[in-house]
Amino acid sequence: MTNPLLSDWTEDFAMPPFGAIKDADFGPAFDTALETARANISSIAKNPAAPDFANVIDAMELAQDDLDRVAGVFYNLAGADSTPAREALQRELAPKLSAFSSEVTNNKALFARVEAVWEARKGLGAEQLRVLDLYRRMFVRAGAQLEGTEAARLTEVKARLAVLGTSFSQNLLADERAWFMEISEDDLEGLPDFVVASARTAGVEKQVAGPVITLNRSLIVPFLQFSPRRELRQKAYAAWVARGENGNDNDNRAIATETLRLREERANLLGYNTFADFKLEPEMAKTPAAVRDLLMRVWEPAKAKANADAKVLEAMMQADGVNGPLEAWDWRYYSEKRRRAEHDLDEAVLKPYLSLEAMIAACFDCANRLFGLEFRALDAPLYHLDARAWEVTRNGRHVAVFIGDYFARSSKRSGAWCSAMRSQRKLGGDVRPIVVNVCNFAKGDPALLSYDDARTLFHEFGHALHQMLSDVTYGFISGTSVARDFVELPSQLYEHWLEVPEVLEKHARHVETGAPMPADMLERLLAAGTYDQGFATVEFLASALVDLAFHDGPAPSDPMEKQAEVLAEIGLPHAIRMRHATPHFAHVFSGDGYSSGYYSYMWSEVMDADAFAAFEEAGDPFDPQVAAKLEKFILSAGGSQDPEALYTQFRGRMPGVEPLLKGRGLLDEA
């Protein structure tokens, strides 16, 4: 029988035939696709014709189409809906795909042809020149200029790193899936209805006759915010921060140690002093010193704000008769009480105005007003019953398919992300993208979001717009294929529209009555926009500074010891922990995407604060001229130019750090 992953996809918009795909299809499909890709690469390398852009770069762009198609489906499913079979295949594929990648970049004949095209480079368009430069850089950074034992060793190192990244991710998911805390009916005291409902739903999923607390962020965070039972908060918090560090088969500490050692070796083989030097070279920041300068400029005012807040929260705790210092499992509880007191904001009262359906509508409405996009729900088979799809059009023309997969489940890794099952390109035909947003919101009937959840929804949709509005010829530079410290600009920028009063006035309506959010509540919500930013900024910066320290110098023999040293050196406040401690720091250890690069959220925030100011200066958050420039120079351009050039064309200059400090309410502490 024909493998559905390799046959022509005849569903509407060439969607994957999810209804026909079985786990057993993936292994054979990868084997066939790899064989085809190898044959195509060999033909390009051995082509007797003189090398030119068409027979080298264009040909390479199309050489792995089958492999990209199979991988686009598999890795989306492996992250969003894992099964034992998918996890086993992930482990098998990690060294296989790494080996294939090394075969391509180690192919001396192929690299010689790339070099010949790069040296000639006359008569090429601007986009072709950019793609050519990036292809050559990819080969060089992958070790194409190495010979003999060094080349062989780099291949071994990359293969092992791929295995380690997969193991780290699967261990973390296993720890998150295994732990839950049964609680009694009495333990539900003080919890809002939405937390109670989520705990009961989690109990059903865990097949327990009663409510439970799990390690899913959408359940454990509100539990830590609202539960008056300090001993339960402590127990839950301890489990949350111990993921990957439990001394069981899922312990990630040895993986982190080996990963850092091999990254250092990889960088050294390529002629760099440190992995951070290697990793940051193609990013906007360029150097570890530039990253550290930004982070430390924000650290001091953020720490000052957090320390001041800690004193207030500790006084509140002691007024409750609890002696001793404020602890990490106390912060969210007393911060929530303070928020209610100072801003008269009760999340339990707020959430009915922020239903998932309303916030999806708000995302779509803003995209329509800014970019003319329209969204039509599709009745199409998808990979999970919770996933939903929309056709995205503009002026009647198909733009993309957008898939939203919003609810937490034990088969889904934690966090929220955007990916593309298929990326936009024009080479070989007008290929339109299939874009996926995955979140981990608590399921409910109806599903209600916290304001932070709503912000996450807008954030991931900003990434989706970057994919959907991409308008380039080459898939190599499509959508989010940009510098790591530029990729968060569209996502963080889109969050600003959630704060636009007219957006909330229109969409934040009570889920039962349909009444708009009361004007005074809306005013209080927006006034509290910078509330607890000392805490949020400090926990983020602590993780970013540890990540940088891991990679900017010799690999530590004990990463946990190095982590402790860094936190002591910067003076991390007692009651705040890193947002991601090393054993569950998936951004950094599930692959090297954000290694030396966790700072990039803040680097992008410097730009997003300044970018939204362009709309404010125009006097309209939906100003059509500013929106058109945003699409032209940021959202549609992908990696077609250097990111600094793109931003400067949009804004006329690069920004300073002041808009970020102002946006986080830290300017007074600077």
Summary of the structure (lengths in Angstrom):
residues: 670
radius of gyration: 24.9
end to end distance: 66.4
largest distance: 82.9
contacts: 2247
relative contact order: 0.11
helix: 61%
strand: 7%
